[in-house]
């Protein structure tokens, strides 16, 4: 398996300010991964199991410890949110479905 894409793993930090809560996504670490854009057929298969927003599948070398609500990935300048916990593949790799996130909270 060719893990040739550099993916940044980000962790959410919330700061209270006078204007409310500010969300920041600082870098935790860099990992290499295989990133696959799902075609319409792949997206349909994920919709059948309840993941209607999947846009990509990311595969990393095991172990990968992340929290679904607290971590994001940054790949090629875009941010992605995990939709399910990492699923092991052959005890060497893990893969997980992600969705591309477009919002103002992508500060990092």
N, C-alpha and C positions, 0 to 999 in steps of 0.2 A: 504494500500500500504506500503510495507516494504522498507524504505530508510535506508539501512544498509551499504552502501559503502561510505567511506570518499573520497570526491573529493575536490581538491584544485582549487580555481579560481585564475587565473593569469591575470595580466594586462601588456600589452606591454609598455616598456619604451625604447625610442631610444636615444642613446648618440652619439654625434659627436666626433670622435677621429681622430688622424692623418691618420689612415688607412681607414677611411670611417665611416659609420654609424654602430654602434653596437646595436643589439636588445637584450634586456633583458626581462625576464618574471618573475618579482617578485610576491610573494604571496600577494593576496588581502584579501582573507578569505577562510575558510574551511566550506564546507557544506556537509550534508549527502544526498545521492541520490540513486536511483535505476538505475543501468547501465545494459543495455541489448545489447548483441552482436546480430546483425541482421544476420539471415540466408539468404540463396540465394533468397528465396521467398520474404522476407522482403526487401532486397536490390533491387529486381526487381520492387516491388511496388513503392519504392521511386524514382527509375529511371524513371518511367512513369510520375511522377509529376515534373521532372527536377532536382532531387538531385541524381546525378549519383555516388557520392563519399561517401555516407553514410555508416559508418561501425557500429555505435552504436546509441542507443537512451538513453538519460539521462533524468531522471525525478527527479525534486526537489520540495520541499515545496515552495509554492508561498509566496511572490513575489521573482522573480529573475531578476535583472536588469543587463544586459550585453550589450556590443557593439560587433557586429559581427566581425569587423576587429581588435578590440583592446583587446579582451579577449580570453583566452584559459583555458582549464581544464586539470588538472593533476590527473590521476587515476592509481594506481598501477605502478607508475613510467613511464607511457606513457602519451604523450600529445595529446589533442583532440581539434579540432577547431569547433566552432558552424557553422552550415550551414544555419540556419534559426532562426528567433526570437523565444523565448519561446512561446509555445502554451498552453493556460490554459486548465486544466482538473478539472472539478467540483469545481472551485473557490478555491481549496486547494492546487493544484499541478500544475506544468508546465512541459512540456516535450519539448525536442528539438533534432533534428538529429545532429550528430557530425561525423567528420571523424578523424581518427588517423593521426597525423602529425609526420613525421620522417624527421628531418632536424637538422642542426647544431645550430639553433636559440633556442634550448630548454633550454638555460641557465636560471636558476631561483634562 
